[in-house]
């Protein structure tokens, strides 16, 4: 629970998974350290003893201490071993770790992991209720599991029986308070973890409260838990339909607003280019006198001019707004 009274659903990692992640990290880090030390030994033929000792200390600090701190800071609490095991280091409030958290954990890890061969870290993790080692206590961090088994996320609220589908469509749910809905949802998600007698008594009490709020009694032959699940399912269905109706209404309003605006498409289609076509078309190019009497008779009438002149068809490729 955070300082703002928000409960976080984080599962602390236990000793076996943390030990496996640490083993993977140590194998990688020590492999890199041995490669660097081989280079230092090869360079010792041209360097004096003081330079070799300085390089050894620098390699120890950078590879065995600095590299894990840098990786944990840049990856926000996920090293290679933790990534493989599905773990992550977070703050006590659930937020991502920063450099100071990784620095304290890395500095304490030199003592409780490397110098004591992991004995101090194992004992501290076994004693702690959340599996924290000494470095986690001083840094204010916690190692949690990121990957949750699939069966835990299958259903938050169990679905009602199929024979109750559509049974409570006409039920008035406007008088049910939010705290009662919350209590019903919490019961439905945990009813399989309760004692059968306790689960039955809680379901009967919640079903009675819900029936008194809706004004309709619980139907005969319907178990109270199934009744609660069916009513919750009906409420969720109504919320989904209400959300879809609001989205459709907003789309229809947007379409009506676009239709109510002046004909932007016609104005775009009859711009300067279309006007030039009317002014310079074949009818305008041939004078009335040169057309002759026969030509005048073939026409249905004199060519309209000015505001009465028909507009040519809009050129292809014009944009039409969706309905």
N, C-alpha and C positions, 0 to 999 in steps of 0.2 A: 504494500500500500504506500502510495506516494504521500508527500506532504500535503497535497490538495485533496486527500481522502479518495483518490482514484485507485481502484484495485486493478493491478496488471496481471494478466494470465500468463506469467512466466514460470517455467519449470526449471528449478535449479538442477544443474548437472551434478551427478554423483561421482564418486571416486573412480570407478572402473572406466567410464568414458573419458574423464579428465586425464587419467593415467595413460590411456591409449593415445590421446591427442598429444600429451606431453612427450611420449615416447617417439612419435613421428617427428615432432619438432626437434627433439634432441638428435635424432639420427641425421636430419637434414643439416642442422647447425654444426654438429661435430664433423660431418663430412666436408663441409666448406672450410671449417677451421683446419682440418688436417691438410687439405689442399694448399691453404695459405701457408701453413707451417713448412710444408715441403718446399715451397718457393723461398721461404725465409732461410731454410737450411742450405738450399742451393746458392743463395746469395751470400751466405756466411763465408764463402771462400774469398770474396773480394771485400768483405766488411770486417771491422774489428769486433771484439766481443761486446763493447758497449752498444754499438749500433744494432747488433743481433738481439741483445736483450731488450732494447727499446722497441724494435720491430715485433718482438714476441709479445710484449705488454700491449702494444697498440693493436695487434691482431686479436688478442684475447678480449680487449675492451670493445673493439668494433664488431667482431663476429659473434662472440658468445653473449655479449651484453647489449651492444648497440643495435645489432640487426634485429633481434626479437622485439625490442622496443619500437624500432622504426616500422616494422611490419605490422605490429599490433596497432600503432597509431594510424598508419595510412589505410589499413583495411577495416578500421572501426571495430577492433576487437576480434578479428578472425585471422588466426595464423593458418599455416598449411595443415597442421594436425587438427585444429578446431574445425576448419572447413571440411575436412574428410569425415569427422565424427559428428558434424551438425551442431557445433557449439559456437558460442559467441560470448565475449566479455562485455558486460554492460555496467552502467552505474547502478547504485542502489535504487535510484528512482526510475530505472528502465531506459535512460538515455544512453547515447553512444559515448564511449570513453574518449578522452583526450590525451595529449602528450603527458601531462602530469600524472594521470592515472597509470599509463603504461610505464612511465619512468619509475614510479614507486613499486609497481609489481615486478619490473625487471630487476631493480636493485635488491629487493627482498628475495627474489628468486635465486640470486647468486648465493645467498646464505642458506636458504631453506631447501634448495633443490640441488645445486652443484656441490657446495661444500659439505652438506650433510647427506648427499646421495639420495635426496628426496624423503628422508625419514621425517623431518620436521613438517614438510608439506602434507605427507600422508596422515600423520597424527592430527594435525590441525583440521584437515578435511573431514576426518572421522568424528572429531569432537564437535565440529560446527553443525548446527541444525540445517544450514543450507549448503554444506559442503565447501565452505570457503577456507582457503589457506591464509597464512599470516599476511602475505602480500595483498590479498583481497581485503582483509580487514583494515589495513593501514591506508590503502588506496580508495576504499569505499566502493568496491566493485563486486561483481557477482558473475559467475559463469553460468549461463543458462542454455537450455536446449532450444535450437531453432526448428528442428524437424520434429513434428508431432505425428504419432502414428495415425494412419488414415481412419481407423475405426472411431477415433475420438471426434473427428470432424465430420462424420457422416451425416448426423442429424442433430441439430441443436434442440429442436422441439419435435418429439416423435409425431408422425402423422396419425390422424384418426383412423378408425376402422373403415373399410370400404362401404359397409352397409349404413354408415352414418353420413355419407356424402350427400350434401344438399338438404339435410334434415332441418337445419336451423337457418335457412335463408331468410325467413320472415321475423327473426328474433330482433328485438330492439336492444341494441348494445350502447346506446347513447348515455345511459345512466351508470355505466360501469366505470369506476375511477381507475386512474393509471396505476395506483399502488396495488390494487387487486389484480390487474393484468400482470404486473411484475411478479407478484407472489405465485400466480398460476404458472407463469413461464418457468420460474425457478423450480417449482415442484415438478413440472413435467420433465425438466432436464435432469433431475436428480431422483426421480421416483424409483428407478431400478437400484439405486444405492441404499435405499432405506429398508428398514425391516418391514415385512409385509403388513403386519398389524398397524404399524405407525403410518405407512404409506396409505392404507385404506382410510384411517381416521382423518388424515390430512386432506385426502381427496374428497371425503364426505363433507368436511367443513367448508372447503373452498367451493365445492359444487353448490352447497346451500347458500353461501354468500353470493355467488354469481346468479343463482336463480332468483334470489330476493331482489337483486339489482335490475334484472331483466324483466321481472314480473311474470315469468313463465316457469312452472315447476320442472324439475328434472323428469324426463319421460320415464315411464315404467320400463324396467328391463334393461336400461342403459347403465353400465357401470360408471361411477363418478369420474374415474380417470379418463375413460373414453369420452364422456360428456365434455369434460374440460378441454381435451384435445380437439374435439370437433368444433367447439365454439371458438377456440383460438384460431383454428384453421379458417373458419368462416370470417372472422375479423381480418385476418391477413388477406384473404381473397377480396374483401371489400376495399381494403386499402390499395391493393394492386389495381382493381378496376377504377377506383377514384383517381389514381395517378395517371392511368391511361386516358381517362376521360378529360382530365385537365390538360394533358399534352395534346389531345386531339382538338380541344377547344382553342388552345393557343395557336395551333396550326391553322385552324379555320379563321380565326381573327386576323392572322397575318395575311392569309390569302384575300380576305375581304378588304383589308387595308390596301393591298396592292391593286385590287380591282377598282377601288374607289378613286385612286389617283388619276390625273389626266392621262390621255393615251400617250405614254412615253414611247411605246413601240412605234405608233404611227408617225410621231414626230421624228423619231430616229430614222424611220424608213423614208420619209419625205423631206430630207434635209436639203442642203445645197446641191448635192449631186442629182437628186430626183428633180429638183426645180430646173436644173440645167437641161435635163432630158426633155422636160415639157416645153421649154423655150426653144430648144434647138431640134425638135423632132421633125418628121417628114411633113406634117400638116403645116407647121410654121415656116418651113423652108419654101413651100410652093405658094406664090401669091394667089390671091383670089381671082385677079384678072386673067392670069395665065392658065387657070384651070379650064376655062371655056364653058359654054352652056351645057354641052353634054356631060362634062364632069360634074357640073352643079346638079344636074338631074339625077346622076347616079348616087349622089350623096343623100342621106336621109334628111339632111337639113344643114344649115350653116354650122360651122365648127364653133362650139361654145368657147368663149374666152373669159378671162378674169376669174372671178370667184366661182363661176358656174362650170369651169373646166374640170372634167373628171381627173382624178389622180391616177397615175400609172401604177401597176402592181408593185408592191414592195420588193426590192431586190432580195435574192436568196441569202440566207445566212444571218437574217435578223434574229435577235434574242427575244424569246417569248418567255415570260415568267411562269414558273410552275403554278398549277392550280392550287 
